[in-house]
């Protein structure tokens, strides 16, 4: 096809990631944008000339524009989340000046969550809502066929947000990809080498680290989570397809470790067992980690994962308080959380735990229960994440219905403890900030924990990561 398509993520802006918490700069999670790589692969398969510019890896706006100018695009697709929406607007404005005739397309979680609000920014010509692979391909084909945006019949393409006569309209929703194996491997060759990225310290043992997704969708209904892009229907790559991509990462791209970035890697037990057996049968030896839930694992499965090379699991534990787990519709109990952590340790795995702090209904009692829980079960790493009401979540919609208003172009970073947007009844901003700062220090700076972490450190990379994390915590 004749059109040149440039896909881009917004430039990196430190203040937008860490806010005033400068000490957290060294622990930011900078990983390859798989979404853009999937889009690039689908376009390449149809012989579209496509490039990817990943500004999130630390590029300035000028550097992003420099790469785009080399591509001389006819279509520029910008993907962003809510925290990077302001940066996406600035990038689009710069693109409009540099390439006045280019068609600017907005995609990603933000426009999917609130398309009518996002597309009020007139610098964007078209919005892609939901999974974008088939939509962007159909859009590019239509633009190629009709020769211009004005002549294209975009209303016939499902999954778009358009402006017509000053109003934002949505075409019918795009059906999500049912057969994930029908998608090509992500076009990682269009991205910088893995060594250009910097994942969160203490989340890896070997570098370079690669990330991959083996499934899409989550059937659970946590009130703080946006499932707009992938939805509730779980779709999976076959175990054989997963292993083919694993081998490509190891052999072609030089990955020394892999992080499975699925919402819940162990959602289908039999599939995970097959993946583990294939890793063992093919004689592949590499460390890997995954994200999962406590109610989708047991002792036998965790032992098999360990045998296949897994060294750490990340559980979304969210709270150490039973009342808050129910309020968050987590579908698990404090006892289940503790049991899963014990099972993982017994299997020889490390455990990271995610917690969300300051959601509606939170109290000092529930906060202290959470901190006490993290110490009681002796997690390797505990992430105390400040609650931010992101569009697309049930909590965001509930708070809007209660009269709250949020500027979605200026939501504070999760790691900035000084910028607290929502305060639960009965608490103050000062109390929440004090708890967030104190929780990190109390958990990580205990002599018992420090000694335990040093004894369980499995590589030089992991040790360096722990040192960076310690410096960030001391600087809070």
Phi, psi and omega in degrees: 000152186278332183293142174259124183247128175245122176260141184212148166253150186299157179296154180286131177230110187305316183297329180283347182258318183245349180061229180274354183272074187298331183295342182275358182303322184285353182243017177293144181266100179253107184229160183299144180279093183299325181302313179294324180294324175294316178300315180300321181294318180294319179293316179300322180300331179263019175064029172277137176282113189226146174227162177231130174242114183259094179290339185291346182281002177124014182277150173277170177299320180296321179292319177299314179298322179300316178293322179294322180296326177295331181277338182047062189282151169268330178231131176242118178257120182248124180252135181209160170260179177299315179299336182253013184294318178300319178294324178295322178297314180297320177296316180298320178297320178292322178296320180298322178289320183283326183228077186304331183267354183290145175268124185256121184247133177255131177223175177112188188292324186292309181292333176291321183287315183224070185299322182295321179287317183297319185278002170291342174284105190290352178292338177269130181277322185217147173243139175255121185254126178088201178300132192258351189303305184285329180292313181295324179295314179294322179296313180297319178298320180293318178295321178296318184290318185269343173087345178200162179294322183295324183273345183289141178264080186284338180297341181276354183260122180288147174088023181244152169245126187231158172253128178222121179054042177080000180246148175268126179239154178245135171281167180306146182298146178282131174293135183289153181296119181277318181258095182297333179293346177285345178276143176288163174302145177307142183279069182293341178292344177274352181261164173297164178297157182303331181294347179280353184253160184224093180289166180303129177303150179072005176256006181211160175246336181227145173240148003282148179260137174247150175244147175210158178241130180254357180205165175224147177097151179219126184277355185272166187237043179302134189286345183260002189250137176264119180249025187295321185285308186263343175076189183267341181282122181277128175233143188228151165285147175293152179305321180296318177296321178300313182292326177298318179289322176303311181296324176297318179297318182287316188273317185271321187256357174075021178295141175250349175209153181230137172248119176278115192262018176301152174303315178219095185299325185264025183297329179242101187302313184298323180294317179295320177301317180295319178300314180298316180296322179293321176301315181291315183295325181277000177068029181274130180237105178205145176283144177213158178227169179205162173259139181199186182240154184290335183269011178239016179228159170214181185299316183295317181295317181295324177294319179295319178299318177299317180298328182274002175115352178295136178238348181207142173239147175250114177262135170277087184277324171072318181200155173256020182238126184300318181298319181289325177299320177292318180297327180276358182055044186286331180079018177216165182245168176300321180295318177298318179301312181296319181296316181296321178297317178298315180300317180297316179296319179297330178280354180090018181262151169277160183225125167255142180236130176264135177229145179246127191245126172095025176282166179307134181096349180296146177221170177297327179295315180292325177297314180293325176298320179295313180298317179297323180297316182299324179284321183298316183272357175058050175303150173290316180219135177237125179256110178267097186265124177295137178290128172235126183285090182278140175304146180096347179265157178297321181294323177299312180297321181295316181293323175299319180294338179269003175103359177287151175230137182229136176276100186290351176270355182220041176287140184285154176297148179300324186278354180272099184290342182278341183253088183253117187275321183238135179237119179298153177303135178093353177240167176238162176301320180298320179294318180295315179298316180299319181292315181301315178296314183292321182299315179297316182291314182297322182286311190274334186263013173290132178306319180300317181292319181299314180297317181297319181293319180297322180289333183263002180293131187253357181197164176297321178300318181294321179297316178298319179299320179293323177296317178298317179298319180297319179295322178296318182291317179299329182277355182298000000 
